[in-house]
Amino acid sequence: MPEKPLKAVLENLFVSMQKDPEQRKRSALMDCWQEAAGKHVSAHTKARFSPGGNVTVWVDDSTLAFELSRRYKPALLKRLRNQFGEEQVKDLRFFVGELH
């Protein structure tokens, strides 16, 4: 079987990702997260859509995770709902861990 050039493999991968609505939604969240959360917060967090309309946010600092969940969650939730709609973003959950 002949090997495909890397360029062709990557192009096929990007085309297939663009066709997947879930992948587009995840990409859109990554694109808007810095604006929604702010530059400082987004540098210490990583947001992902989870099943059921939840957005899971991994935070690299426990104090920041506590502040986000107690103080900033309503504002962040509102911004994400404005961007994606209430049916797409039902809740925002924060977890402490390494950012991958």
RASULJO-V420332 format. One record per residue. N is the residue number from 1. OMEGA is omega as a letter, one per 30 degrees, with the letter a starting at -180 (NA if undefined). Layout:
BEGIN
n->N omega->OMEGA
n->N omega->OMEGA
END
This chain:
BEGIN
n->1 omega->a
n->2 omega->l
n->3 omega->l
n->4 omega->l
n->5 omega->a
n->6 omega->l
n->7 omega->a
n->8 omega->l
n->9 omega->l
n->10 omega->l
n->11 omega->l
n->12 omega->l
n->13 omega->a
n->14 omega->l
n->15 omega->a
n->16 omega->l
n->17 omega->a
n->18 omega->l
n->19 omega->a
n->20 omega->a
n->21 omega->l
n->22 omega->l
n->23 omega->l
n->24 omega->l
n->25 omega->l
n->26 omega->l
n->27 omega->l
n->28 omega->l
n->29 omega->l
n->30 omega->a
n->31 omega->a
n->32 omega->a
n->33 omega->a
n->34 omega->l
n->35 omega->a
n->36 omega->a
n->37 omega->a
n->38 omega->a
n->39 omega->a
n->40 omega->a
n->41 omega->a
n->42 omega->l
n->43 omega->a
n->44 omega->a
n->45 omega->l
n->46 omega->a
n->47 omega->l
n->48 omega->l
n->49 omega->l
n->50 omega->l
n->51 omega->l
n->52 omega->l
n->53 omega->l
n->54 omega->l
n->55 omega->l
n->56 omega->a
n->57 omega->l
n->58 omega->a
n->59 omega->a
n->60 omega->a
n->61 omega->a
n->62 omega->l
n->63 omega->l
n->64 omega->l
n->65 omega->l
n->66 omega->l
n->67 omega->l
n->68 omega->a
n->69 omega->a
n->70 omega->a
n->71 omega->a
n->72 omega->a
n->73 omega->a
n->74 omega->a
n->75 omega->l
n->76 omega->l
n->77 omega->l
n->78 omega->l
n->79 omega->a
n->80 omega->l
n->81 omega->l
n->82 omega->a
n->83 omega->a
n->84 omega->a
n->85 omega->a
n->86 omega->a
n->87 omega->l
n->88 omega->a
n->89 omega->a
n->90 omega->a
n->91 omega->a
n->92 omega->a
n->93 omega->a
n->94 omega->l
n->95 omega->l
n->96 omega->l
n->97 omega->l
n->98 omega->l
n->99 omega->l
n->100 omega->NA
END
